[in-house]
Amino acid sequence: MKQSMNQLGAYSKSFITDVPADLTTERALHFKKTIPKFAEESVYIYSFAEGRMVYADGWEEVLGYKDTEINMLGIVNMTAPDFAPFVHEVNDKALQFIQTVKEDLEKYSFLIEQKKVHKNGSEVPITARVGVLESYQGKMVSIIGRFQINHNIRFGKVMRYSAYGPDKAQFEEVLNKTLFYNYVISGKEKEALALVAKGMSFKEIAALFNVSPSAIEKRILPMYKRFNVKSLTHLVSFAYDNFILP
């Protein structure tokens, strides 16, 4: 059953607050010196243990908010309306999955291409990557997020995300199975589809990834129903029309 709009992101929101960072603390000053930040990029660190943002940098350049006023709940709620259901659901499912992991938590992260609403009301194309920064005894202590303006993103009907970590396949499988949004594609699916578009057979792609041809079929064939296409040619055409493939 699909969730109603007011339920979307409820799981993630139950763990976050609207408390901004105190950037005068020794820890925040340490992060300022040690965490690199690129042009048109903003960074945050949120502590679940403290229930607050503990570091923020670059937000005025990216979304118009001062680093001292940016907070975790605000970041979640400033997602553009057409992307909000998808982003909220990914946040929920990714957080739920990572909380089942007990080892190497710092190696897990996920990336979402989305639009955020600038303080002036304009929409900004963002590549957002969120990962575990610290863990203790198999539990997340804090996360780090990097939001970078990406002028090269061309948005169509399909939302795009990727998952990373030692158990990347399981991570993406969980997201694929639980996401309610019909028009979504994972990094693994996009990777296989790009090779199909180049004319490679399922068997050739399987040999390249050292998996069985049926494993490649499982990446490609579910997209037929999801995107309402009738053939492989139609699927590839749909991918180009919606900027999934360059």
N, C-alpha and C positions, 0 to 999 in steps of 0.2 A: 504494500500500500504506500502511495506517495505521501510524503509529509506535507502539511500545510505550510504556507510561507512563514507564519510566526513560529513554527517549530524548527525551521531550517537553521543549522548552526547551534542549536540549543545545547548540544553536548560540549562543544568547544567553548561556548560563552559561559558555561557553568564553571570553567576553570580560570577565567580571565576577569580583569577589572579595568576601571577607567583611571587608575592611579598612574600619573606620569613619573618619569625618572628624576631623581635628584642628581643633576650632573656635576655637582660640586663634591661628591664623595670621592674618596681615594680610589675606589674600584672603577667608577665612571671615568675618572681621569686616566686610569691605567688602560681601560679599553680604548680611549681616545688616542693614546700613544701606540697601541699595539694592533688595533684592528684596521686594516687598510680599507679605504673607501674610494671608489672610482667616480668619474664624472657622471653626473645625473643619476647618482645612486644614493639611497638612504639605507641606514642600518638601524636595527633595534635589537635589544636583548631583553627578554621578558623572563622573570623568575616566577615559577610556580610556587616555590617554597615561600617567597615573600609576598606573592600576590600583587606584583607591581612591575612596571617597566623599570629596569635598572640602567639602561643605556639607550640613547637615541642620538643619531647624527645624520645630517643631510636632508631633513624633511622639508625645510622651507624651500630648498631648490627643487625638490621633486613634486611635492603636493601642497606647498604653501603654508604649512604649519611649523611653528617654532619647535625646536627639539624639546623644549621644556614643557610643551603642552600636548605633545603626541602621546597617546596611550593605546594599549592593546585593544580595548573594546572599540575605540574610535577607528583604528586601522581596519578592523573587521567590518564595521558599519559603513565605511566610506567606499565600499565596492559599488561600482555602477550597477543599477537595478537589473539590467539584462544579464549580468554576470553573477549577481549575488547568490541565486539558488545553487549554481554549480560550485562556486567558491566555498560557500558555507558547508555544502555536503562533502567536498574534498577535505576541508579542514576537520570536520567531524570524523570521517572514516580514517583519515591518516593518523589523527591523534589516537583513535581507538586501537588501530593496528600497532602503533609504536608502543603503546602501553602494554601490549602482550609480549614485547621483546624484552629479554633479560640481559643480553650481552651485546656489546659493541653498539650501544644506542647512539653514540656520537657519530656513527657512520651513516645514520639514516637521515634522509631529507626528501623534500618533494618540491616540485617547481610547477607553477601555474602561470599561463599567459592570460592576462585579464585587463580590465579597465578599472581605474580608481577615479573617484571624483575629487578634483582639486578644490582647495578652499574657496577659489573664485567661481566654482560651479562647472568648470570645464572638465572633460573626461581625458584621462592620461593613460596611454598604453603602457602597461607595466609587465615586466617579467619578474615574478616574485619567487624567491627560493627560501624555504624555511627548513631548518634542521635542528637537531638536538645539539646544544652546546655543552651542557654538563649533565651528568647522571650520577646517582649514588645508590648503591645496592640494587641495581636493576630498575631504578625509577628515574624519570625525567626530573631534573632540577630546574633547568632553564633551556630556552630555545633562542636561536638567532635567526633573524630574518633580513634578507637583502632585497630591496625593491629598486629596480633600475628601469628608467624610462627606456623603452625600446621603440624607436621610430620605424623600425623595419617590420614590425608585426602588421600583418594584414588580416583583419578579422572577417570571417565568414560566419556560417551558421554553427560551425563546430568549435567547441571548447577544447583546449589542448593542455595536457599536463604530463609530467614525468615523475617517476618515483626512483629513489636511489637507496642503496644499502646492501649489506651482505646477502639478505634474502629479498633481493629486488623483485624476482619473479612472483613470489608470494604477495609482496606488498602491492604490486600492480594488479594481481589477480583479485585481491580483496577490494581494491578500489573499483575495478571493472564490474565486479559482481554486485556491488552495493550502490553504486551511483545511480540515482533515479533519472538523471538527465539523459535524454535519448541521444543528443548530439554532442558526443564527447569522444576523444581518441587519446590513447595512451602513447607514450614515447615508443614502447615496444611495437605497438600496432603500426605506428607511423613509419618506423624503421623498416618493417616488412613490406608495407604498402609501397614505399619508395622504390624498393627493389623489384616489386611486381611491375611498377610503372616503367622500369627500365627494360622490361621484357624477360626477366628471369622467371623460371618455373618454380613451383613450390619445392621440388626436389633439389634444385640448385641452391635455393635460399636455405633450405634445411642443412645442406652440406656446408654452407658458409658459416652457419651458426652452430654446427655440430649437434643438431637436434633431428628428430624425425620429421618427415613431411607432414604428418598429422598434426604436429605441434605448430607448424606454420599455418595449416588450415584453420586451427583454433584461433589464430590471431586475425586471420582475414575474413573467414566466413561469417562470424557474428556481426560484422559491419554491414552485411547485406540487409539484414532486418533493421538494424539500428538506423541506417541512413536511407532505408527504403529504396534500395537499388536492386536490379534484377540480374546483373552479370558483373564479371570482373572488369570489363571495359567501362561499364556504367559507373562502377565504384571508383575507378581511376579518374574518370571524367569529373565525378562529383568532388573528388579530392582536390583537383586543380581548380575547379570553380569556387571552392570554399577556402582556398589558400592553405590547405593542409600541406600540399606539395608545392615547391617553388616553380 
